[in-house]
Amino acid sequence: MADRWRPAWADIDLDALRHNAGVLATLTAPAALCAVVKADGYGHGALPVARAALEGGATWLAVALVEEGVNLREAGIEAPILLLSEPPVEGMAEAVARGLVPTVYTRGGIASLSRVVAERGVPPVAVHLKVDTGMHRVGADPDEACGLAEAIDADPHLVLGAVWTHLAVADGTSPEDLAFSALQLERFDAIVAALAAAGHRPPMIHVANSASTIASAASRHDLVRCGLAVYGLTPTPALATALADATGGLRLRPVLSLRSRVTYVRDLAAGERPSYGRRRPLPADSTVATVPIGYADGVARRLFDQGGEVLIGGVRRPLAGVVTMDQIVVDCGPAGSTPVAVGDEVVLIGRQGAEEVTAGEWADLLGTISYEVLCDIGPRVPRLLHGEGPWS
Ligand SMILES: *Cc1c(COP(=O)(O)O)cnc(C)c1O
């Protein structure tokens, strides 16, 4: 790794990740745990996350792109890797060559994949047939499922490895959301029953993402596809409580924390307005600390308007002005009240002393979800791994 001079980084706690995988694997056994490591492992680093998840109890991995699966294989990962959407025809040869498990849901996709397998002269490839039970993103219509399963079963180059679906509001708690999830599960059960009646019995069926894995034992089936929970977060706080209730008190541990250090400090007079736009006057003569991380790193510019805070010396401190591309300014309170010095650690996401700022807190302030907060942490922020295994 190149030398680093800027003190801004993300700590990635792989012991926490192993712990989370273990908690989820225990909760869901005998269902298998598939750790979803798309989008560079939700911004944590796909490879270390994949390895730690497998060490912690996951037996499958899932990615969005053929490219992501190829990267894992090139690094020596041998576990089954599910592609969550039907691969583009241009990527099928590589997917097959790398032993990735394709999802399929179109006749064209099935035919193309079959041709690729035939051309390579390799043994039949297991595919996971995805049906759309209401998410309406990708997946076959329910009334096409039998025909597609028939096409797969009749194909000498393909095997039906699984049938699966994806829930749209698994994290919802409103009566409408609960009813819709129940409807999706019913539709899925009906599809599985219709397939069985037609003689198609896939060895696996799967439905659950993190939210439904925790909320609904009935959704776990043979495999659960968990992303967010593997990273130690739950889509809603209520799900953290539900997990603890279901496991006799087990809790997930956040894997990522975002940290920096104070690089500049000075006292400014009351009424001075730090940063672009001169948006807020300091209420008193104040100590203002500059911290070298900004919106180019994933610290949303809107965080200032929304009242974002960071931790310095174990104390919550508001931003003193708008987030800039490379730096933030922090209001450390009335001058002389707290010693803040160059080199002090600043926690943007994570724990410091008794205080914690979570990705979920940022998400609430910004009107988004913790997934997006994590994925927005940019490539300019080095990920420092802690608790690496023997493979490091
Ligand atoms: C991303 C994704 C998941 C994981 O969702 P989480 O809420 O992070 O657990 C599961 N299934 C599919 C199809 C996905 O796209």
The ligand as a Gaussian input file, in Angstrom:
#p B3LYP/6-31G(d) Opt

LIG

0 1
 C      -28.660000      -6.901000      -1.796000
 C      -29.553000      -8.077000      -1.774000
 C      -29.703000      -8.853000      -0.616000
 C      -29.125000      -8.448000       0.725000
 O      -30.004000      -7.507000       1.339000
 P      -29.772000      -7.012000       2.846000
 O      -30.956000      -6.218000       3.164000
 O      -28.505000      -6.199000       2.814000
 O      -29.604000      -8.222000       3.680000
 C      -30.436000     -10.015000      -0.698000
 N      -31.016000     -10.392000      -1.857000
 C      -30.919000      -9.652000      -2.982000
 C      -31.600000     -10.091000      -4.213000
 C      -30.201000      -8.470000      -2.974000
 O      -30.133000      -7.723000      -4.086000

